[in-house]
């Protein structure tokens, strides 16, 4: 091969290499762009997954808090239901001692003071637990909170008013532990003419 042929072969090889380089260059330029797009898509996918996991964890925390509160309220309600008859008996004992003929006896007065202190301690404990006492007097009858034991016709109160509290009720949060037992006023019936 002569030098001119070598130059031609070299020239052709150089041209082929340049053509290959030019062909590779766009592929190399698109490869980083494709890699960046894939990387951004992966980041977006992982960010979305992370946000969903974070939201699920927050929802689980809220459900656990609600279940904890519900469990606490349920436990308190069971305890109050068990202790309420003793509270009722204590209230009846205080009322009976106050109405007894010996109510002025110093021993009865001392016993009443002690029973009153026990009752106050019980009521303070209920408040500390978040239990509210339902003791409606001179208020409108509410069937969601009160249990009507009887109706009493009277001119002295509007119909549907609580006249007498027989037994207090208890509630915690939105949970009714037991309704208050009451006597409710009713409008007097017209007397029949003779």
QUICOR-V30007 format. One record per residue. N is the residue number from 0. RES is the residue in three letters. SS is DSSP state (H for helix, E for strand, - for the rest). PHI is phi in whole degrees, -180 to 180 (none if undefined). NEAR is the number of other C-alpha atoms within 12 Angstrom. Layout:
((N:RES:SS:PHI:NEAR) (N:RES:SS:PHI:NEAR))
This chain:
((0:UNK:-:none:8) (1:UNK:-:-86:8) (2:UNK:H:-66:10) (3:UNK:H:-68:11) (4:UNK:H:-71:11) (5:UNK:H:-63:13) (6:UNK:H:-63:14) (7:UNK:H:-65:15) (8:UNK:H:-66:16) (9:UNK:H:-64:15) (10:UNK:H:-64:15) (11:UNK:H:-66:15) (12:UNK:H:-65:15) (13:UNK:H:-64:15) (14:UNK:H:-63:15) (15:UNK:H:-65:16) (16:UNK:H:-65:16) (17:UNK:H:-63:15) (18:UNK:H:-64:14) (19:UNK:H:-65:15) (20:UNK:H:-62:16) (21:UNK:H:-68:14) (22:UNK:H:-69:14) (23:UNK:H:-71:15) (24:UNK:H:-59:15) (25:UNK:H:-63:15) (26:UNK:H:-65:15) (27:UNK:H:-67:15) (28:UNK:H:-67:15) (29:UNK:H:-78:15) (30:UNK:H:-62:15) (31:UNK:H:-64:15) (32:UNK:H:-65:14) (33:UNK:H:-66:15) (34:UNK:H:-67:15) (35:UNK:H:-64:14) (36:UNK:H:-64:14) (37:UNK:H:-64:15) (38:UNK:H:-65:15) (39:UNK:H:-65:15) (40:UNK:H:-64:14) (41:UNK:H:-66:14) (42:UNK:H:-62:14) (43:UNK:H:-62:14) (44:UNK:H:-64:14) (45:UNK:H:-68:14) (46:UNK:H:-63:14) (47:UNK:H:-63:14) (48:UNK:H:-63:14) (49:UNK:H:-64:14) (50:UNK:H:-63:14) (51:UNK:H:-66:14) (52:UNK:H:-63:14) (53:UNK:H:-64:14) (54:UNK:H:-65:14) (55:UNK:H:-65:14) (56:UNK:H:-65:14) (57:UNK:H:-65:14) (58:UNK:H:-65:14) (59:UNK:H:-64:14) (60:UNK:H:-63:14) (61:UNK:H:-64:14) (62:UNK:H:-64:14) (63:UNK:H:-65:14) (64:UNK:H:-63:14) (65:UNK:H:-63:14) (66:UNK:H:-66:14) (67:UNK:H:-64:14) (68:UNK:H:-65:19) (69:UNK:H:-62:18) (70:UNK:H:-64:15) (71:UNK:H:-63:20) (72:UNK:H:-62:24) (73:UNK:H:-64:23) (74:UNK:H:-62:19) (75:UNK:H:-64:30) (76:UNK:H:-61:29) (77:UNK:H:-64:21) (78:UNK:H:-65:21) (79:UNK:H:-65:32) (80:UNK:H:-60:24) (81:UNK:H:-72:15) (82:UNK:H:-90:21) (83:UNK:H:-59:30) (84:UNK:H:-61:17) (85:UNK:H:-66:17) (86:UNK:H:-62:28) (87:UNK:H:-63:25) (88:UNK:H:-65:16) (89:UNK:H:-62:26) (90:UNK:H:-63:26) (91:UNK:H:-66:21) (92:UNK:H:-64:22) (93:UNK:H:-63:26) (94:UNK:H:-64:18) (95:UNK:H:-66:18) (96:UNK:H:-67:26) (97:UNK:H:-65:22) (98:UNK:-:-93:15) (99:UNK:-:-77:15) (100:UNK:-:-65:10) (101:UNK:-:-95:15) (102:UNK:-:-60:19) (103:UNK:-:-88:15) (104:UNK:-:-63:14) (105:UNK:H:-57:12) (106:UNK:H:-68:13) (107:UNK:H:-66:23) (108:UNK:H:-61:19) (109:UNK:H:-65:17) (110:UNK:H:-64:22) (111:UNK:H:-62:28) (112:UNK:H:-64:18) (113:UNK:H:-64:18) (114:UNK:H:-65:25) (115:UNK:H:-63:24) (116:UNK:H:-65:17) (117:UNK:H:-64:20) (118:UNK:H:-62:24) (119:UNK:H:-62:17) (120:UNK:H:-64:15) (121:UNK:H:-63:25) (122:UNK:H:-65:27) (123:UNK:H:-64:16) (124:UNK:H:-63:19) (125:UNK:H:-62:27) (126:UNK:H:-63:20) (127:UNK:H:-64:13) (128:UNK:-:-85:23) (129:UNK:-:90:22) (130:UNK:E:-88:33) (131:UNK:E:-107:31) (132:UNK:E:-89:30) (133:UNK:E:-102:31) (134:UNK:-:-132:28) (135:UNK:-:-80:31) (136:UNK:-:-136:25) (137:UNK:-:62:21) (138:UNK:-:-125:23) (139:UNK:E:-73:25) (140:UNK:-:-66:33) (141:UNK:-:-124:23) (142:UNK:-:-63:20) (143:UNK:-:-77:19) (144:UNK:-:-120:29) (145:UNK:E:-121:36) (146:UNK:E:-117:28) (147:UNK:E:-79:29) (148:UNK:E:-86:21) (149:UNK:E:-161:21) (150:UNK:E:-111:22) (151:UNK:E:-129:24) (152:UNK:E:-74:21) (153:UNK:-:-158:20) (154:UNK:-:-93:16) (155:UNK:-:-80:17) (156:UNK:-:-150:21) (157:UNK:-:-64:20) (158:UNK:-:-60:23) (159:UNK:-:89:30) (160:UNK:E:-96:31) (161:UNK:E:-75:36) (162:UNK:E:-97:31) (163:UNK:E:-133:29) (164:UNK:E:-97:27) (165:UNK:E:-89:26) (166:UNK:E:-155:29) (167:UNK:-:-70:30) (168:UNK:E:-106:33) (169:UNK:E:-139:37) (170:UNK:E:-146:32) (171:UNK:E:-136:32) (172:UNK:-:59:20) (173:UNK:-:-94:17) (174:UNK:E:-92:25) (175:UNK:E:-86:28) (176:UNK:E:-82:31) (177:UNK:E:-156:30) (178:UNK:-:-79:31) (179:UNK:E:-77:34) (180:UNK:E:-93:31) (181:UNK:E:-141:34) (182:UNK:E:-105:31) (183:UNK:E:-113:35) (184:UNK:E:-77:29) (185:UNK:E:-133:23) (186:UNK:-:-69:17) (187:UNK:-:-67:17) (188:UNK:-:-78:11) (189:UNK:-:-66:9) (190:UNK:-:-74:6) (191:UNK:-:-72:6) (192:UNK:-:-78:4) (193:UNK:-:-76:3))
